Amino acid sequence: MQKHQTNFPDWSALIPVLPAGGPRRDALQAELRRLIETRVLLPGQKLPPSRELAQRLKLARGAVVAAYEQLAADGFVEARLGAGTYVAAQVPENADQKTAPQAPAKTGPTPPVPGKLGSGTVDDKTLRDLRGLFREALMRPPPGFLHYGDPFGELPLRREIADYLRATRGIRAEVDQVMITSGTQSALSLIARALLPTESRIWVEDPCYPQARNLFRSLGLTIIPVPVDQDGLDPAAGIAAAPEAEAVYITPSHQYPLGTTLSMPRRLALLDWAHRAGAWIIEDDYDSEFRFTGPPLAALHGIDRAGRVIYLGTFSKALAPGLRLGYAVLPAAVVETVYRLRDLTDRYPNPLIETVLARFLAEGHYAAHLRRARKRCKMARDALVEGLAAAPLDVSIPEQGLHLIASARNDASDTELQRLAQEGGLASRRLSELFIQAPARQGLVIGYSGFVADEVSTAALGAARAIAAWRKRQ
Ligand SMILES: Cc1ncc(COP(=O)(O)O)c(C=O)c1O
C-alpha cells in the first residue's frame, strides 16, 4: 500500500499541547481522530510508534497505547502485527471529510450559495466606482507599475489606511509601520515566518479560524489551544498552559467563530503577559467595519503601550476577497525584519489595485460603501434570523460581523444539520470542526454577506423546513 508522508516537521507540532489534567488519552484520541477525519493523516499512513509519540508529547506510553486501541476499535486505524499502527484504508462513514479544514478542496471553492462564509459586500454602485478608478489607474499608472515598487506597498494607500485606523480604531501608526499585504493570510504567513522560529509556541483561540491555525501548523509552530468564553480568550488559561509562549493569535473585537468580544480586564491581562513574556500579540480585526449597533470598539492595538501588538486588517469582508488586499500595522522594532522578508517573498504588492483603493478611500467612496454595505448586511442578518426561527436551533443575533451561530438543540449532530440546511439551499460550516481540544459544540456557522435579504430569507426558510421535518421524524 502507498504510504504518505505528512508535510509537518514533527508530531509535537502536529498535535497541540494536551490538557495537563484530565483524560489525556481521550484528548489524544480525539486529536488523532480529527487529523484522520480532516485528512491531515491519510489512509495507509503509519502512526509513530507509541513509545516515540509518548516521548514527544510527554505522555505516559499507556495513554498512547490506549488511544490507538480505541481508534482501532472505532475503525480509524488498524494495527498490523509486527509492523505498527496505520490509518485505516477507509475511515468510518460519519467521518466528515468534505469540510476538512486542513485539506483545501483541489476542485476549488464551492459555488456561492446563501450562507456561504466569506462573501464580499460590493454592490453595483461600488463596482461602478471601482471600475472608473481602475480605468484611470491604467491611464496614469503609478511608478510601481512599470518599475519595481516598495515592499510595503504604495505610500498613498498606506497613508489612507493609517488615517482610517486612527479615526475608526484608535490606532496610532506611522506610515512606515503600515504594510499592504495580499489579505490577512499573507500577513500571517510573513509575520510568522519573520518572527516565530519553527517550534515557537503560539496561543490560539479554541475554537478558532482554521486558516490561521493550519498555517501556523504548516510552519512547524506548536499550537497551544486556549479556551474562549463569553469574555473571549482566557489569558489565565494560556498562562497556565504555556507561560513562555512566543505569540498569541487572537480575534479580540469579534471572536471567530463564537462572536464574543475580549473584555477589558482580559485585554489588559493579555497585554501585561505579552509585555512580560516578550510575546507577540497578532490581532486579527477581520470584520470590525460591520458593527450594527453602538460605536465601534477600539482595537487592542490602541491600548498597547509596549509595542507587542501586530494589527491585521483586510478588505476581504469590507469589500471583496478577490481584491486580495489587507494590511498589517507592525511594531517599529520588527519593521526592518518583515520588510526584508517581504522583498524576498513576493517583492511587493500590486500597485494598480493599491492606487485604486487609495483613491477609493481618499474620495469618500469607501465610507459611503461601508454605510450601504452595513445596512444591507443587517437586513440579510435579520432575514436569516427570521428564516431560521422555525428550525429547532438556538440562533445568536450578532451585533458585529457577517456570520452567526445557530446552535444545535439536544446535541443534534452538526454534520446532519449541515446536510439538511444544504438540502434547503443554505450553506454553512460545522461549528464542531473549529474546536481544537475544548469540548466541541454542535452548531452551524452561517454567513449573511454577498446575497440580498430575499435570497437569504428563501434559503433560511428552506433550511429551517428541512431541519424541522427531520426533527419530527426523530
Ligand atoms: C477570522 C478571519 N480573519 C481573516 C479573514 C480574511 O482573510 P483574507 O484577508 O486572507 O481573505 C477571514 C475571512 O474569512 C476570517 O474569517
The ligand as an SDF file (V2000), in Angstrom:
LIG
                    3D

 16 16  0  0  0  0  0  0  0  0999 V2000
  -11.0110   35.2940   11.1620 C   0  0  0  0  0  0  0  0  0  0  0  0
  -10.7180   35.7630    9.7780 C   0  0  0  0  0  0  0  0  0  0  0  0
   -9.6350   36.5140    9.5640 N   0  0  0  0  0  0  0  0  0  0  0  0
   -9.3250   36.9730    8.3450 C   0  0  0  0  0  0  0  0  0  0  0  0
  -10.1130   36.6860    7.2500 C   0  0  0  0  0  0  0  0  0  0  0  0
   -9.7520   37.2510    5.9110 C   0  0  0  0  0  0  0  0  0  0  0  0
   -8.7440   36.5670    5.2890 O   0  0  0  0  0  0  0  0  0  0  0  0
   -8.0520   37.1560    3.9720 P   0  0  0  0  0  0  0  0  0  0  0  0
   -7.7790   38.5940    4.2260 O   0  0  0  0  0  0  0  0  0  0  0  0
   -6.8250   36.3410    3.8180 O   0  0  0  0  0  0  0  0  0  0  0  0
   -9.0180   36.9670    2.8460 O   0  0  0  0  0  0  0  0  0  0  0  0
  -11.2460   35.9060    7.4160 C   0  0  0  0  0  0  0  0  0  0  0  0
  -12.0710   35.5630    6.2500 C   0  0  0  0  0  0  0  0  0  0  0  0
  -12.9420   34.7610    6.2770 O   0  0  0  0  0  0  0  0  0  0  0  0
  -11.5580   35.4420    8.7110 C   0  0  0  0  0  0  0  0  0  0  0  0
  -12.6690   34.7150    8.9230 O   0  0  0  0  0  0  0  0  0  0  0  0
  1  2  1  0
  2  3  1  0
  2 15  2  0
  3  4  2  0
  4  5  1  0
  5  6  1  0
  5 12  2  0
  6  7  1  0
  7  8  1  0
  8  9  2  0
  8 10  1  0
  8 11  1  0
 12 13  1  0
 12 15  1  0
 13 14  2  0
 15 16  1  0
M  END
$$$$
